[in-house]
Amino acid sequence: MGWFGRKRSYDRSRLLDRAVRAAGRRRHKRAISLYQEILAVDPNDVLVHRRIAPLLARTRRPADAWVSYQRAAAQLSKQGFVDQAIGVYREACVHLSREHRLWLALADLEVTRGRPVDAVNALIDGSRRLRSRRTRGDALTLLQRARKIQPTGFEPGFELAGLLAGIGARDRAMRILQELAPRARGRQLRRLRGRLFLLSPTPAAAWRWLAAALQRQPR
C-alpha cells in the first residue's frame, strides 16, 4: 500500500527483483507469491513461468509446476523457439520426472525438430522412472509412443517387452522379442536371447542364448 491507503502501481521489474531475492534466501513461498502477482497481470509471461515452476515443484505443488512449465514451453513454441521450448521441458525433467505428460510433450517437440532418436530416448528415459506399480501404466504409454516413432527400433521394443512381461503379458512380450530377433546383432542379440530364455526356459531357447553369447563381435 502507498500513501493514504492507495495501492502501489504495478512494477514488474520491482516484483521480479523482490522475487529473486526471496528465492535466493530460500523463502520459496514468498517468491511464489511475488511471481504470481506478475502472472495475474500477464498469464503468459515465459520468464516468470520458468522461474516459478521449480519453486512450485520444491514446495510440493507438482501439478502447478507442470502447468507453468507447459505454458512457458507452449509460448516459446508458438513464437517459433522450439529448441528453447525443448530446453524448458528438459529442465522440467529434473523436477517432474514422474509426470508422464512431460515426456510425451518433450518427445513431440523432438519429432517436430526432426530428431526422432532423441524423442525415443526421452520416452525410454521417462518410462524407466515410472516403474512402480502405480505408474507402470504411464510407462507403458511412453513405450508404446516410442514404438510408434521407431516401429523397428530395438530399444523401444526391448523395453516394452520387458515391461509387458513384468505385468503378466508374457505372450505379447514374446511376440515383440521374436519380431526384433532377425535384426538384432551382437550385444542386442545376446540381451534378446537372454530375455526370451527367461520368459520361456526351454532347451531350444537355452541353446539360442548360448549361441548368441559365444558370438564374437567383428573387429
Backbone bond lengths (Angstrom), bond angles and torsions (degrees), N, CA, C in turn:
res aa  C-N    CA-C-N  psi(-1)  N-CA   C-N-CA  omega(-1)  CA-C   N-CA-C  phi
1 M - - - 1.460 - - 1.534 109.61 -
2 G 1.353 116.12 141.34 1.449 120.30 177.20 1.514 110.07 -94.86
3 W 1.332 116.44 -159.76 1.458 120.51 -179.48 1.522 110.20 -65.90
4 F 1.362 115.64 148.71 1.462 123.74 176.70 1.533 111.91 55.99
5 G 1.341 116.19 31.27 1.447 120.48 174.11 1.521 115.09 76.79
6 R 1.321 118.50 7.45 1.451 120.20 179.77 1.534 110.12 -81.22
7 K 1.345 115.83 141.54 1.454 119.66 178.91 1.525 110.19 -70.67
8 R 1.339 114.47 142.12 1.456 119.25 176.29 1.522 108.86 -68.33
9 S 1.324 118.30 139.60 1.460 122.02 -178.04 1.529 110.15 -64.31
10 Y 1.303 114.97 152.32 1.461 121.26 -178.84 1.523 110.28 -64.76
11 D 1.338 115.25 130.41 1.463 121.16 -179.78 1.529 106.99 -139.08
12 R 1.327 116.32 99.42 1.463 120.62 -176.19 1.525 111.96 -59.70
13 S 1.320 116.90 -44.72 1.470 120.13 -178.25 1.524 111.70 -60.83
14 R 1.330 115.84 -42.46 1.469 119.64 179.56 1.524 110.60 -63.63
15 L 1.339 116.64 -43.76 1.461 119.92 179.75 1.527 111.28 -64.68
16 L 1.337 116.26 -39.97 1.463 119.62 177.89 1.520 111.38 -61.47
17 D 1.332 116.50 -46.14 1.467 120.41 -179.72 1.524 110.92 -60.52
18 R 1.327 116.06 -43.74 1.465 119.26 -179.83 1.521 111.14 -65.83
19 A 1.317 116.60 -38.17 1.461 120.20 179.67 1.521 111.36 -66.33
20 V 1.339 116.12 -42.07 1.463 120.41 179.03 1.525 110.28 -62.43
21 R 1.333 117.12 -42.82 1.463 120.47 179.00 1.527 110.84 -64.25
22 A 1.328 116.49 -41.56 1.469 120.16 179.51 1.520 110.67 -63.48
23 A 1.329 116.38 -43.37 1.465 119.64 179.32 1.528 110.70 -64.32
24 G 1.344 116.29 -38.93 1.461 120.12 178.71 1.513 113.09 -63.66
25 R 1.333 116.61 -26.64 1.464 121.36 177.11 1.525 111.85 -93.37
26 R 1.319 115.82 10.88 1.472 123.25 179.80 1.532 112.52 64.22
27 R 1.308 115.94 23.64 1.465 120.65 173.67 1.536 107.29 -90.82
28 H 1.310 114.09 70.03 1.454 120.68 -170.78 1.526 113.22 -62.51
29 K 1.305 116.96 -42.50 1.462 119.50 -178.67 1.525 111.25 -65.22
30 R 1.322 116.66 -37.01 1.457 120.20 177.48 1.532 110.21 -66.84
31 A 1.320 116.50 -42.61 1.459 120.15 178.29 1.528 110.73 -62.01
32 I 1.327 116.26 -42.01 1.467 120.32 178.57 1.518 110.37 -59.91
33 S 1.326 116.20 -44.13 1.458 120.38 -179.65 1.527 111.49 -60.35
34 L 1.309 116.77 -40.36 1.470 120.74 180.00 1.533 111.31 -69.36
35 Y 1.315 115.83 -41.72 1.461 118.74 177.34 1.528 110.92 -63.86
36 Q 1.323 116.33 -36.15 1.464 119.58 179.65 1.524 111.90 -65.92
37 E 1.328 116.88 -28.29 1.467 119.40 175.49 1.525 110.59 -63.67
38 I 1.320 115.97 -37.36 1.463 119.58 177.97 1.523 110.56 -70.18
39 L 1.338 116.22 -43.21 1.460 119.94 -178.49 1.523 111.99 -66.84
40 A 1.310 116.61 -25.44 1.467 119.42 175.86 1.518 110.98 -64.43
41 V 1.319 116.47 -28.78 1.463 121.81 178.76 1.529 110.24 -89.24
42 D 1.334 116.89 -42.81 1.466 121.59 -179.81 1.530 108.83 -131.24
43 P 1.342 118.24 91.95 1.470 122.09 -176.41 1.524 113.86 -64.37
44 N 1.330 117.94 -12.88 1.458 121.21 -177.29 1.529 112.89 -110.31
45 D 1.318 117.07 21.91 1.463 120.87 179.34 1.538 109.26 -69.79
46 V 1.315 116.19 104.41 1.466 121.83 -174.29 1.525 111.97 -60.84
47 L 1.325 116.50 -47.01 1.460 120.36 -178.74 1.518 111.37 -57.46
48 V 1.317 116.68 -45.54 1.468 120.50 -177.89 1.523 110.88 -67.85
49 H 1.316 117.47 -40.40 1.466 119.54 177.76 1.536 110.56 -61.40
50 R 1.328 116.88 -40.10 1.461 119.64 179.47 1.526 111.65 -67.41
51 R 1.323 117.12 -30.73 1.466 119.77 -179.31 1.521 112.46 -83.35
52 I 1.329 116.33 -33.98 1.459 118.39 -177.07 1.529 111.43 -79.92
53 A 1.338 117.46 -29.44 1.460 121.17 -174.51 1.534 113.51 -56.79
54 P 1.350 119.81 -51.43 1.467 118.46 179.46 1.524 113.20 -64.56
55 L 1.328 117.00 -30.11 1.467 119.79 177.31 1.525 110.29 -68.18
56 L 1.313 116.24 -39.66 1.458 119.78 176.65 1.528 110.95 -63.95
57 A 1.323 116.40 -39.26 1.464 119.78 177.89 1.525 111.18 -64.28
58 R 1.332 116.62 -40.64 1.465 120.50 -178.76 1.525 112.33 -69.88
59 T 1.311 117.02 -25.19 1.467 120.59 179.52 1.531 111.10 -97.62
60 R 1.311 115.69 23.36 1.469 123.29 173.47 1.524 112.88 62.23
61 R 1.317 114.04 44.12 1.463 120.40 174.86 1.535 108.19 -126.94
62 P 1.341 116.34 61.86 1.466 119.87 -174.88 1.523 113.82 -61.97
63 A 1.326 117.97 -34.64 1.467 119.59 179.94 1.523 110.86 -63.75
64 D 1.344 116.39 -43.07 1.464 120.25 178.21 1.530 110.82 -67.95
65 A 1.328 116.23 -36.95 1.468 119.91 178.23 1.533 110.09 -62.81
66 W 1.322 116.34 -42.51 1.459 120.49 179.53 1.527 110.81 -61.44
67 V 1.326 117.31 -41.22 1.465 120.78 178.75 1.528 110.47 -60.00
68 S 1.326 116.89 -43.73 1.470 119.77 -179.06 1.522 111.87 -67.73
69 Y 1.317 117.17 -42.99 1.467 119.04 177.36 1.528 110.13 -62.01
70 Q 1.315 116.00 -42.00 1.457 120.49 -178.48 1.530 111.42 -63.72
71 R 1.330 116.54 -42.68 1.470 119.75 179.88 1.522 111.53 -66.35
72 A 1.326 116.39 -39.84 1.468 119.49 178.56 1.524 110.28 -62.88
73 A 1.327 116.50 -47.23 1.466 120.12 -179.12 1.527 111.29 -65.00
74 A 1.321 116.77 -39.55 1.468 120.23 -179.67 1.523 111.21 -63.47
75 Q 1.335 116.40 -42.35 1.463 119.88 179.65 1.527 111.23 -65.06
76 L 1.328 116.65 -43.00 1.463 120.11 179.57 1.524 111.00 -64.70
77 S 1.315 116.36 -43.32 1.460 120.63 179.46 1.528 110.74 -63.24
78 K 1.328 116.01 -41.73 1.464 121.25 179.01 1.524 111.64 -60.94
79 Q 1.322 116.21 -33.87 1.460 121.72 -179.37 1.529 112.20 -84.65
80 G 1.336 116.39 -0.67 1.456 120.52 178.39 1.509 115.06 93.60
81 F 1.335 117.18 3.87 1.469 121.01 -179.43 1.537 109.79 -95.63
82 V 1.330 115.21 66.25 1.468 119.78 -173.90 1.522 111.52 -66.62
83 D 1.333 117.36 -39.67 1.469 119.17 179.17 1.531 111.03 -62.46
84 Q 1.335 116.88 -37.50 1.461 119.04 177.00 1.530 110.88 -68.17
85 A 1.320 116.39 -36.17 1.466 119.96 176.44 1.525 110.60 -63.13
86 I 1.317 115.79 -40.16 1.468 120.21 175.94 1.525 109.71 -61.76
87 G 1.330 116.52 -40.41 1.458 120.50 177.39 1.512 112.41 -60.47
88 V 1.327 116.61 -37.86 1.470 120.58 176.73 1.524 110.30 -61.47
89 Y 1.313 116.14 -46.41 1.464 119.22 -179.11 1.528 111.54 -68.71
90 R 1.331 117.24 -35.00 1.472 119.31 176.42 1.529 110.23 -63.02
91 E 1.317 115.84 -39.74 1.469 120.19 176.40 1.528 110.22 -64.35
92 A 1.325 115.64 -41.01 1.466 120.00 -179.82 1.527 111.94 -62.65
93 C 1.325 116.49 -30.18 1.474 119.81 -179.54 1.525 111.92 -60.33
94 V 1.318 116.79 -27.84 1.469 120.83 179.39 1.520 110.66 -68.02
95 H 1.329 116.31 -35.57 1.462 121.10 -173.75 1.523 113.87 -101.37
96 L 1.316 116.78 -25.47 1.475 120.13 -173.14 1.531 110.82 -128.70
97 S 1.310 116.31 48.67 1.463 119.99 -173.54 1.525 113.03 -64.77
98 R 1.331 117.82 -17.90 1.469 119.71 -179.30 1.528 112.89 -98.33
99 E 1.317 116.50 10.86 1.460 120.74 176.12 1.533 108.40 -93.66
100 H 1.323 117.19 99.40 1.461 119.53 -172.13 1.527 112.47 -65.41
101 R 1.339 117.78 -26.93 1.468 119.56 178.35 1.524 111.30 -65.14
102 L 1.309 116.49 -27.72 1.461 120.83 177.31 1.526 110.61 -63.72
103 W 1.334 116.85 -46.91 1.461 120.63 -178.75 1.526 111.10 -65.66
104 L 1.331 116.71 -36.72 1.462 120.03 177.02 1.531 110.89 -65.29
105 A 1.333 116.36 -43.60 1.463 120.57 -179.93 1.530 110.61 -64.20
106 L 1.323 116.35 -42.26 1.466 120.84 178.27 1.525 110.35 -61.26
107 A 1.322 116.59 -44.74 1.465 120.41 -179.73 1.526 111.07 -62.95
108 D 1.323 116.59 -40.65 1.467 119.69 179.61 1.528 111.25 -60.80
109 L 1.333 116.68 -41.28 1.465 119.54 179.05 1.530 111.50 -68.59
110 E 1.324 116.71 -37.02 1.467 119.13 177.88 1.533 110.19 -64.21
111 V 1.311 117.08 -38.70 1.464 120.44 176.43 1.526 109.93 -64.57
112 T 1.323 115.97 -41.52 1.471 120.68 178.01 1.518 111.15 -57.56
113 R 1.323 116.74 -36.80 1.460 121.28 -179.84 1.524 112.54 -83.80
114 G 1.332 116.75 3.89 1.455 120.23 178.23 1.514 113.62 77.77
115 R 1.347 116.25 29.63 1.467 120.31 -178.97 1.531 109.99 -122.33
116 P 1.333 118.30 68.78 1.463 120.72 -177.47 1.527 113.71 -62.42
117 V 1.318 117.14 -32.38 1.474 119.51 179.44 1.528 110.09 -64.01
118 D 1.332 116.61 -43.79 1.460 120.19 177.81 1.528 110.94 -64.19
119 A 1.324 116.15 -36.46 1.466 120.36 177.55 1.520 110.92 -62.37
120 V 1.319 116.10 -47.22 1.470 120.72 -179.86 1.523 110.81 -63.89
121 N 1.321 117.07 -42.69 1.467 120.16 179.13 1.531 111.40 -61.04
122 A 1.326 116.12 -39.49 1.464 120.09 178.14 1.518 110.90 -64.02
123 L 1.312 117.07 -42.84 1.463 121.14 -179.34 1.530 111.32 -65.70
124 I 1.318 116.31 -40.01 1.467 119.44 177.92 1.528 110.19 -66.89
125 D 1.319 116.40 -43.39 1.465 120.67 177.35 1.523 110.36 -57.78
126 G 1.327 116.06 -47.63 1.458 119.92 179.35 1.516 112.42 -61.22
127 S 1.326 116.50 -41.60 1.469 119.88 -178.20 1.525 111.88 -62.64
128 R 1.320 116.79 -32.69 1.469 120.13 -179.29 1.518 112.52 -70.80
129 R 1.326 116.82 -17.50 1.460 120.93 178.37 1.524 111.88 -93.11
130 L 1.327 115.82 2.78 1.465 120.37 -174.91 1.527 110.73 -126.66
131 R 1.323 116.32 46.01 1.460 119.66 -174.74 1.527 113.86 -100.43
132 S 1.318 117.75 7.22 1.467 118.27 175.85 1.524 108.75 -72.00
133 R 1.314 116.32 162.60 1.459 120.51 -179.58 1.536 111.00 -56.33
134 R 1.327 116.25 -36.96 1.465 120.96 -175.80 1.522 112.43 -73.49
135 T 1.328 117.95 -28.03 1.469 120.07 -173.11 1.531 113.68 -112.84
136 R 1.323 117.88 6.18 1.467 118.67 -178.14 1.528 112.33 -63.76
137 G 1.339 117.00 -29.48 1.462 119.07 176.30 1.519 111.93 -62.44
138 D 1.335 116.63 -37.48 1.463 120.78 176.83 1.524 110.93 -68.11
139 A 1.335 116.08 -39.43 1.466 119.75 177.33 1.527 110.24 -61.69
140 L 1.309 116.20 -40.04 1.461 121.07 177.96 1.529 110.81 -60.98
141 T 1.326 116.56 -42.23 1.463 121.21 177.94 1.527 111.13 -59.68
142 L 1.326 116.78 -43.18 1.468 120.44 -179.45 1.529 111.14 -64.72
143 L 1.313 117.19 -43.22 1.459 119.78 -177.44 1.528 111.74 -71.66
144 Q 1.305 117.01 -33.04 1.466 118.97 175.45 1.529 110.72 -65.52
145 R 1.331 115.67 -38.38 1.465 120.06 175.74 1.529 110.41 -64.49
146 A 1.332 116.98 -40.74 1.464 120.82 178.92 1.526 110.93 -61.13
147 R 1.322 117.30 -39.19 1.463 120.83 179.31 1.523 111.88 -69.12
148 K 1.318 117.02 -30.36 1.466 119.05 176.65 1.522 110.49 -67.96
149 I 1.333 115.99 -34.35 1.463 120.07 178.95 1.530 110.52 -74.06
150 Q 1.337 116.23 -41.73 1.466 121.83 179.42 1.528 109.23 -126.51
151 P 1.314 118.28 79.04 1.470 121.05 -174.83 1.529 114.26 -57.95
152 T 1.333 116.96 -31.18 1.460 119.25 -177.96 1.528 112.11 -107.17
153 G 1.319 117.65 6.54 1.462 121.03 -178.87 1.517 111.84 -66.55
154 F 1.322 116.42 141.81 1.469 119.77 -177.02 1.525 111.64 -70.56
155 E 1.319 117.71 -53.36 1.461 120.17 -173.08 1.535 113.31 -61.30
156 P 1.347 119.48 -45.44 1.472 117.71 178.14 1.522 112.42 -58.60
157 G 1.346 115.83 -43.77 1.459 119.13 179.81 1.517 112.60 -67.32
158 F 1.326 116.83 -42.29 1.463 120.84 -178.57 1.522 111.03 -64.37
159 E 1.328 116.26 -43.72 1.465 120.39 178.85 1.528 110.62 -64.99
160 L 1.327 116.58 -42.69 1.462 120.19 -179.88 1.523 110.65 -63.36
161 A 1.314 116.59 -42.45 1.461 120.12 178.95 1.526 110.97 -61.59
162 G 1.320 117.14 -41.86 1.455 120.09 178.78 1.514 112.14 -61.90
163 L 1.336 116.36 -41.70 1.461 120.23 179.46 1.523 110.96 -67.36
164 L 1.324 116.72 -42.66 1.464 120.42 179.11 1.525 110.81 -62.07
165 A 1.315 116.02 -41.43 1.461 119.15 177.88 1.519 110.88 -61.38
166 G 1.332 116.01 -37.86 1.457 120.39 -178.81 1.507 114.07 -67.82
167 I 1.342 117.29 -24.88 1.465 119.99 179.92 1.531 111.39 -101.60
168 G 1.331 116.05 9.82 1.466 119.65 173.88 1.507 115.94 96.21
169 A 1.321 118.63 0.85 1.472 121.19 179.59 1.526 109.31 -90.74
170 R 1.323 116.22 62.49 1.462 121.94 -172.44 1.532 112.27 -65.67
171 D 1.335 116.97 -41.00 1.468 119.40 -178.11 1.527 111.01 -62.19
172 R 1.320 116.32 -43.29 1.465 119.80 179.12 1.516 110.70 -65.51
173 A 1.330 116.36 -39.51 1.462 120.45 177.73 1.523 110.82 -61.73
174 M 1.332 115.84 -42.75 1.469 120.35 179.30 1.523 110.78 -61.48
175 R 1.325 117.34 -42.49 1.468 120.37 -178.59 1.527 110.95 -62.06
176 I 1.331 115.91 -42.68 1.471 119.45 179.89 1.517 110.75 -62.98
177 L 1.330 117.00 -44.26 1.459 120.61 -179.59 1.526 111.27 -64.91
178 Q 1.312 116.86 -39.39 1.465 120.04 179.00 1.530 111.51 -66.66
179 E 1.324 116.48 -31.99 1.464 120.34 175.65 1.528 111.06 -67.67
180 L 1.325 116.40 -33.32 1.464 120.85 -178.63 1.526 112.79 -78.25
181 A 1.319 117.01 -25.37 1.465 121.93 -170.92 1.530 114.03 -55.06
182 P 1.327 120.39 -45.22 1.479 118.81 -176.03 1.521 114.06 -61.35
183 R 1.322 117.41 -26.05 1.469 120.10 -177.59 1.529 113.33 -99.83
184 A 1.317 117.58 -6.89 1.470 120.94 -176.73 1.528 110.62 -79.32
185 R 1.320 115.52 142.03 1.464 121.59 178.68 1.526 109.31 -139.75
186 G 1.314 115.88 157.27 1.451 121.31 173.18 1.521 114.00 55.39
187 R 1.349 115.17 -129.14 1.457 120.72 -176.76 1.528 111.04 -62.06
188 Q 1.314 116.97 -37.46 1.458 119.48 178.51 1.526 110.28 -59.01
189 L 1.325 117.24 -45.03 1.457 120.71 -179.12 1.523 110.76 -64.82
190 R 1.329 117.55 -38.92 1.465 119.91 179.03 1.527 110.72 -64.33
191 R 1.316 116.26 -43.22 1.470 119.40 177.56 1.519 111.08 -62.02
192 L 1.324 115.62 -43.77 1.453 120.28 -178.10 1.527 111.20 -64.28
193 R 1.322 116.88 -47.12 1.469 119.68 -179.48 1.525 111.09 -64.22
194 G 1.339 116.57 -35.61 1.458 119.08 177.34 1.517 111.84 -63.93
195 R 1.310 115.91 -41.63 1.468 118.86 179.84 1.527 111.51 -69.47
196 L 1.320 117.15 -39.12 1.458 120.18 177.22 1.524 110.81 -61.28
197 F 1.336 116.57 -38.99 1.466 119.41 178.27 1.528 110.94 -65.34
198 L 1.323 117.44 -40.87 1.458 120.43 179.27 1.533 111.42 -64.37
199 L 1.325 116.30 -34.53 1.461 119.89 179.09 1.521 112.18 -76.78
200 S 1.330 115.74 -32.68 1.464 120.14 -179.32 1.526 108.60 -143.49
201 P 1.343 117.17 84.65 1.473 121.16 -173.20 1.535 113.61 -76.35
202 T 1.330 115.43 67.44 1.456 121.42 178.16 1.531 109.35 -95.80
203 P 1.343 117.94 162.52 1.473 120.16 176.61 1.533 111.71 -58.58
204 A 1.326 116.95 -38.80 1.465 119.53 -179.57 1.527 110.92 -64.70
205 A 1.338 116.57 -41.90 1.460 120.45 178.65 1.524 110.89 -65.52
206 A 1.340 115.74 -37.49 1.461 119.81 178.12 1.528 110.82 -64.37
207 W 1.331 116.11 -40.99 1.457 119.91 -179.86 1.533 110.92 -64.81
208 R 1.314 117.08 -42.81 1.464 120.35 179.37 1.526 110.89 -63.52
209 W 1.330 116.54 -38.78 1.467 120.86 178.12 1.525 110.00 -63.54
210 L 1.346 115.45 -44.60 1.465 119.81 -179.93 1.519 110.84 -63.76
211 A 1.338 117.12 -42.63 1.455 120.73 179.75 1.522 111.21 -61.92
212 A 1.324 116.24 -40.75 1.470 119.83 178.43 1.523 110.89 -67.06
213 A 1.340 116.63 -37.94 1.467 120.80 -178.83 1.530 111.14 -67.54
214 L 1.335 117.17 -29.63 1.466 120.65 -177.26 1.523 112.65 -84.79
215 Q 1.328 115.63 -10.13 1.468 117.98 179.32 1.508 110.23 -66.66
216 R 1.315 116.92 144.25 1.459 122.34 177.74 1.522 109.79 -104.84
217 Q 1.321 115.24 137.49 1.462 119.34 176.21 1.524 109.72 -68.42
218 P 1.336 118.72 135.94 1.480 120.34 176.85 1.517 110.32 -65.80
219 R 1.317 115.13 142.00 1.463 120.49 179.85 1.520 110.63 -89.75
